[in-house]
Amino acid sequence: MDQFKAFKSNFGWLTTVLFIFNLQAHAQTVFSFDNFDGFENPGKTWNIVGEARADIHETGQLRISKGSGILANVPTQKNKGEDLYTKASYGDMDLELDFLMAKGANSGIYLQGMYEIQLLDSWGKATPGSGDNGGIYERWDDSRPKGQQGYQGYAPRQNASKAPGLWQNLKVSFQAPKFDVNNKKVENAKIISVVLNGVTIHEEVELFGPTRGAMATEEMARGPVRIQGDHGAVAFRNLKITSYDNPKPVLSDIAFDLYKGRFEKVPDFSQLTADRSGQIDRLTANIRGADEQFLIRYQGNLEVEIDGKFRFNLSVPGGAGSLAVGDEQVIAASMGNLSGEHQLTAGKYPVEILYAKVQDWIQPGIALEVSGPGIRPFQLSDGAFSSSTGPDPILVDPNERPVLRSFMDIPDGPRITHAVSVGSPEKVHYTYDMDWGNLVQVWRGDYLNATPMWNSRGDGSSRPLGSVTNFGNPALSLAHLQTIEQPWPTDTLGSNYKVRGYKILSNGHHLQFTFESYGANVSDELEILADGQGIKRVLTIENAKANTFVRLAQDGQIKDLGEGLFVIGDQSYYIQLGETNQAKPEIRSIDGRMELLVPARENMEYLLLF
């Protein structure tokens, strides 16, 4: 470590955010659902199956087929079902799984058998409560006044739920309650975060006691994961539990030396006299005199109790820093948010941390985070700089601005430069690409974050805030095919595509887009359903030539469920053809992808349900 790397002239990008790196913990359990080996005494309603499908219209119906990889609970009138418990018990942990609800079904995931994350068919509900999908279920006390027995339930921030019969994803980070040597609780349990279908719906929720229906009245340091099985038909797959039960490293005996002035190289400390020295209980930059330009040299001891690879994240706002553990330079001298990994065996190691601050106008602060096998990332510093200091988000209210034109970035795809996003009070939204005359994405939940577009100089883009369903790279909705085997065009060459614009027909989110393509005049109406369950699309096509088709969907798989209903992709969304579609739809396979085509005709309509 000879010198600090050259500082950049623009410090606007410097933040005090700590980057969280996923470290593959040794204590991860993956449930394959080939059998019930990981569970205690499964009841007769629980099944290992190869496929699970719910009827979007029929309450309580879940169809299963033979195979493995999916855990399904199918209650009957005679057997209402019972809860399922893991054999293993857990303390601090992360849990991830996919689940699929029958229409009207109710289930839940009880962390430690005590604290319930609700699973419910909450499709289309605009304002969810604590008893809705993803909610932290309420506690219950019969001795409280009537109407107040339920308390301390936490509703999700937004409803990111999908329709029955579609796979949904749930991620939960949980911190178990802590007890002293006399088994007295000294720290409450905590939900660190819950992410439903890619949307964070809870953060930092303290749990003051068990939720209603807990398996015991007294809390505990460890307990099983419990899946509720007596309230309806539900299926699960891809269950992963990562334990964080290993002891955390301890940073102790911290001494500091403060040197005032601007340091752009690591000095020879034997030639310097510190302006201030002392001992501190916890790593901090809250030291008198450390308010302008300075260099602080911290020295201490790091004690680890297990062998393994550890990751260190160091944040040094307004300057540069470094970290040495033992004889190893884990983080070389640099600026901003830094990270490094180092293999350690159990023992005590000397530590040196340097923080050189050169920007007068940035508040001093230092944050050091460590994670390791079976150890969730945690801070060894005072934690004052663990959250973002970026601009306040600029959020778009669909009631005030239901239509917004912007750039829109598609994951693993291009930037849409002529995107029209449309929002609704029903919490269902979509983006239309005027360059191709087609939908590119729909989502449920909150509307748009326009911070990238309007903050400072901006980059012209906005971002969806809810649970997004993407339809892949942009493509024309209409094409003229010489044969049914001809691939769908990947550009507009030869299509004579011309966009004519759009107009708002009613209520701010019923829009009509018009364009020409392959000699046909097309009116493309999109209306958000009043029940919040999806979008109605009506295509009026004039002068369409023979062998002109509309492509309704393209994905890895498409299944015909009968009566004009199709499920798309990995049970990601539905297409329901309307009564005006007299022509028979065609499902074809092209280059390993499936497509749903309908011959173009004057009036066509269908529903997108998700």
N, C-alpha and C positions, 0 to 999 in steps of 0.2 A: 504494500500500500504506500506508493510514493507520493501521490498527490490527489487532491480532489479533481474530478473531471471538470472540464471547462463549463462554466455556467452559461445557460442560454440567456439571450437578451430579453425574451418575452416570458415572464413568469405567470401569465394569466392562467395557464393550464395547471399550475400547481394547486393541489388540494390536500386536505388532511385525511382523505378517505383511505382506509386500510383495504387493500385488495384481499378478498377471501379466496384462498386456493383450496380446492378439493384434494385432500390427501387420502389415498386409498387406505382406509383403516384395516387392520388385521382382523378386527372383530366384526366382520360383516356376514350376515346370514342371508342367503338367497333361497327362497322357497320355490322349488320348481313345480310343485303341484302335480308331481307324478304319483304321489301317494300322500298319506296323512302322517308320515313319520314325525313331522315337527309339531303335531298337535295332540292334545289330550282327549281321548274318548269322544271322537266326533259322533254327533247324533245322526239319525237315519235320514234327515233332510239334507245333509251335506254330501256332495258328490264331487268326484274328480272327473272332469269332462274335457272334450276336445273343442267344443264350441258352445257358446251361449248366445241366444237371441231373444230379445223381448219384443212383444207386440206393442207398437207405438200407440195403438188405439184401445187395447184390451187390458184392463187393470189386473195386475198380479200375474200376468202370463210370462213365463220364462221357458223357452224351449232349449233343451240341451241335447248334445249328441255325444256319442262315445269317443273316447280318446283321453288325452292328458294335457296338462299345462294350465288348466283353468279350474278354480274352486267355485262351485255353485251351490247355493242354498235354495232349495225348492220346497217350501212348506206345502202342506195339504190341509184339507179341512179336518182330517183326523189327527194330523201331527203338525202343530203350529211351529215346530222347530225349537231349537235351543242354541245357546251361545257356544262359540268355539274358542278354546284357549290354547295358546302356544305352550309347549312343554317348558321352554326356557323363560326365565324372568329377566327383566331389563331395568336398568336405571336410566341414566342419560342416554338418549338415542336419537337417531334419525330414522324415520319410516317413510317408505315410498311404495305405492301400489297403484294399479289400475283397477277400477271398479265399473260395473255396469248395472243399472237399476231397471227392474221391471216398472211398468207404469204404476204410479201410486205407492211404490215400495218404500220401506223404511228400514234402515240398518244403522250401524255405527261402529267406530273403532274406539275401543277403550284402552287408553295408554295405561299400563300397569293394572289393567282391569278396573281403573278408578275414574279416569277423566275421559269423557266421551267427545270425540269429534263426530258430529252428526252426518250421516249419509241419508239423503232423502231425495225423492223425485220432486225437485223444486223448479222444474222446467217452466220458464216463462214468467216467474214471479219477479216483479219489478223491485220490490223492497223486501229483502230476506230478513228473517229474524234468527234468534239463536237456535231455534229448532229446525232451521232449514239447512240445506246441503252445505257442508263446510262450517256450520256454526259450532261454537263451543257450548255444549248443552248446559242448561241452567242447573244450579244446585236446588235442593228441595228440603223444606222444613214444615212438617204438618202442624207444628205449634204456632206458626206465624198466622196472622189474620188471613181470612179468606181472600183469595185473589193475589196474595203476596207470598204464598208458599214457595213459589219459584223465584229465584234470585241469582244474581251473578252469572247470568248467561251472556254470551257475547256473540252478536250477529256478525256474519262476514261483512267486510267492507262493501262488497258488491256481489251480485249473483252471477257467478261464472259457470253455472251448471249447464250441462248438456241435456238433450232429450233422452227419454228412456230408450234403452237398446243401443246407446252409443257408449263407447269406452271413454271413461274420464280418468284423469290422473290426479293423485293426491300426494303431497309431500309435507311431512310434519317434522319439525325439529323440537325436541322435548327435553326439558331439564327436570330431573326428578327432585322431589323434596329432599332436604338434607337434615340429618339427625346427629346429635352429639353422642357421647359414649353412654349416656343414660337413656338413649332412645327418645330424647326430647327433640321435637322438630325445631330447627333453628333457621330454616329457610324454606319458603313455600315452593311448590312446583311451579313451573313456568312453561308456557308455550312460546318458544322463541320465534317460530314462524309457522304458518300454514300456507301452502301454495296449492291452489285448485286450478287445474287446467291452465297452468302457466301464469296465473294471477295471484299475487300475494294478497291474502284476505285477512290475515292476522299477523301481528308482530308484537313481541314482548308483552304477552298477556300473563299476569300473575294469577295463579290458581290458589285460592285461599282454602280450598277443601275439595273433597270428591264431588263430582257431578251426580245428578239423580241416576239411580240404578247402579251405583258402584257396587263392586263385588264384596266390599267390606266397609266398615265405618271408620276404621283407623287407617291413616296413610302409612306408607312403607317406603323403604329406600329402593326396593326392587319389586317388580311384579310382572305378570305375563301380559302379552297383548291379547285382547279379547275382542272377538268379532260378534256383534249382535246377530242372532239368527232366528228370533221369534217374532219378527215384525214384517216379513215380506221377502220376496224373491230377489236375490242379488247374486252377482258373480264377481270374482276377483282373479287377478293374474299379476305376475311380475312383482310379488311382494319381496321387498328387501328391508332388512333391519340392520343398522349399523350402531354398534354399542360404543359408548364413550365412557368406560368405567375405569380406565387406567389412571393412576395418580398424575397430577399435573406437575410439571417442572416448577421449581421455586427459585426466584432470583433474590438473593440476600446479600447482606454486608455491602451495600451500595455506597461507594464514596464518589465524590465529584470534585473536579477542579474546573473553575471557570476562568477563561482568559478573554478579556475584552479586546475588540478590534475585528478587522476583517481578515479571515483566513481562507486562502484559496489553495493552500497546500497543507498536508499534514506536517506539522512542525516537529523539530527535535525537542521533545518535552524537557529533556535535561538542561536545555538552554533557556527555559522559560520559568517565570515565577507567576503562579496563579494569583489572580485578583481576589479570588475567594475559593475556599475549600470547605468541605464538610461531609457529613453523613446524612443519608435520606433513607426512609423506610420503603419507598416505592419509587420507581423510575418516573421522573417528572422534569419538565423544563420550567416549572414554577419556582424559580430561584431568583432572589433579589439581585438585580444587575443584569439579568438575562432578558433585556427588553429591546435591544437594538442589534448591533453586530457583535458576535461573540463566538467562541468555541468552548463547548463543554466536553470534558473527558470523564466518562463514567467508568468505574471499575467495580466489579462485584463477583459473586460466585453463583453459578447456575447448577442446581442439583436436580438430576434426573434419576428416576427409580426403575426405569425399564430400558432395554436395548431397542434401538430402532432408528429410522430416519425421521428427523425433525425438520419442519419448515418454519423459518423466521420471516416475518414481515415487519419492516421498519418504515415509519412515516416521519419525515423531518421537514416540515413546511418552511418555506422561505430560505432553503439552503441545501446542505448536503450532509450525508452521514455514512457511517460504516459500522460493521459488527464483527468482532472476533470472538470465537469460542474456543478456549484452550489454545492450541497452536494453529488453529485453522481460521483463515480469513473467510468467514461465511458470506458476508456482504461487503463487496469492495466499495471503496469510497465513491459515492455518486450522489445525485440529487433526486428529490421527489419521493415517490413511494417505491420502496426497494424490497427485494426478497432473496432468499437463499436457502439451500437445504444442506444438512450435515448429518452424517451417521454418527450416533453416539451410543456408547455403552453406559450402563448404570454407573453413576458416580457424580463427583463434584468437579466443576470446571471453572477456571477463571474466565471472566468476560470483560471485554472492553468495547464500549460504545462511544462513538464520536458524533457530535452534532455541531456543525458550523453554520450559523445563521448569518446571511449577508443582506437580506432584504429588511429594511427598517420598518416598512409598513405592514408586514405580516406578523401576527401575534406568534410568540414562541410557543412551541409545543412539540412533544415527542410521543410517539406511540410504538410500542413493540408488542408484537403478537407471535404466539408460537402454537403449533399444532403437531401432532405425532400419532403413532399407532394407538388407536383407542382413545385419543385425546382430541376433543373438539377445539377449534381455534379459540384461544382466549388471550387476554391482554396481560402482559407483565408490567404495564405502565399505569399511570393514573387514569387513563381512559378518557381524558378530556377532549381528545381529538379523534373520536371514533365514528363520527358521522360527517356527511358531506357538508361543505360550505359553499356549494354551487348556488346558482340563482334559484329563486323560488320558481316552481313550475308554473307554466302558463297553460291552464287547462281550458278546454273549450266546452261550454255548456250547450248541449244540443237544443235546449229550449230557446236560447238566445241566437245561436248560429248553427242551424241544422245542416247547412251545406258549406263545406270548406274546400277550396281548391288549393292543392299543395303538391309538392313532391311526396312520393311514398315509396319507402324501401321495402322490398319483398325479401324475406329470409331466403338465403341461398339463391337469390334471383336478382333481377335488375332494379334500377331506380325507375319508378313510374313518374314521368315528368308531367303528364296531364291527368293527374288523379283528381277525382271528385269524390270526396267522402261525405256521407249522408248519415246523420244521427237522429235518434228519436227518443222521446220520453219513455218508451217501452224498453229502453236499454238494449236495443238491437240496432246494429249499424253496419254499413257496408262501404266499400270503395269501388268505384267504377273507373275503368281506364278508357279515356276517350281516344287514345291512339289506336285502340284495337276494338272498340265497341263491345266491351265485355266486362263482367265482374271479375275482380281479382281476389277479393277477400270479404268475409263477413265476420262480425264478432259480437259478443254479448258482454254486457257489463258497462263500465264507464266509456266515455267517448274518445276524445283525442287529447294528446299532449302536444301543444304547439310550441313548446320551448325552443326546439331546434330551429323553428321557422322564424320566430319573432324576437328571441333574445339576442341582444347585441346586433351584429350584422346578419346573423342567421344563415342557414343553408337551404331554406325553402321547404324543409320537410316537416311533416307531422307524424305522430306515432299512435297507433291504437292503444287504448288503456285496458281493454278487456281480454277475454279469451278468444283468440283469433283462429279462424279456419281459413287457410290459404288454398287457392285453387291452382297453384303452380305458376310457371312462367306465363306471361301474357300471350294470348293467341286470339285470332278472330273467332267470333261466335258463329259465323257463317262461312261455308266453303262449298265450292263446286267440285265434286269428285267425279272423275271419269268412270271409276269402278269403286266398289265398296272396299277394295283392298288398298286403294291409294292413300298414302299417309296424309294426315292433316297438315296444311301449310304452316310453315314456321315463320313466314314473313308475309307482307301485304302485296308482294310482287304479283301482278296479274289480277289482283282482286278489284282494282279500281275503287279502293276504299276511300270514302270521303266522309268526314264527320260534319254533321249539320248543326250540332249544338244540343242544348237541353233546355227544358223549362220545368218549373215547379207547378204541378197540377193542383195540389191541395195539401193542407196541414204541414207544409214545410219539408216533409220527407217522402212525398209521393212524387217522383220525378219521371219525366219522359225524355229519353235520349233518342236522337234520330241520326241515321247515317245511311250511306249507300255502300253496297258491297256486291260484287258479281252481278251488277245490273239490277239488283233488287233494292227497293226502298224499304227501310226498316225503322219501325218505331219500337223502342225498347222501354217498357214501363216497369218500374220497380217500386213496390209499395210494402212497407213494413207492416206485418200483421198486428192487429190491435191487441191480440192476446200475448204478444211478445215471443211467439214460438218460432218465428222465422220471417221469410220474405216471399212475397208473391211477385212473380215475373211474368209479364204479358208481352209477347212479341207479335207485332202486326207486320207481315212481310208481303209486300206487293211486287208483282212481276218476277217472282222467283223462277229461274229456269229449272228444267228437269235435272235430277241428280244434285240438287242443292240441299245441303243438310245443315242442321243446327247441332253443335256439339254441346250437350248439357253438362258433361262431366268427363274428366280424364283422371285416372288414378291407377294404383297397383292392382286393385280388384273392385269389381262392381257386381252386386248381386241383385237379381230380380226377386222381390218378395211377393209379387203378385198384386193384382188390382192397381197397377200403375205406380207402385211404390218400389223404390230402389234404394239400397244402402251403399254408400260410396266409401272406398278406401278401407282402412282398418276399422270399420264401423265408426266413421268420423262424422258423417252427416247423411241426411236423407234427401231424395228428390221424389216428390209426389206429382205425377202428371195430372193435369186437369182434364175435365170432361171434354174440352174442345179439341184435345189431341186425338184425332181419329186415326192417324197413321201409326203403324206399328213401330215402336222404338227398336233400335238395333244396338246390341252390345258386341263390340268387336275388339280384337287384340292386335295391337300394332307395336312392334319393337318392345315387347315385354310389358306394355302398358295397355290398360283397358279403356275403352271409350264408350260413352252412351250417346248415340246419335238418333236424331229424329228428322225425317224429311221435312224440309221447309214448306210451310203452308201459310195461308193468309192470317189465321188466328191461332196462336199457340199460347198456352199458359202452363205454369207449373209452380210448385212451392219448394223452396229451400228450407228444410227443417233441421235445426241443429241445437 
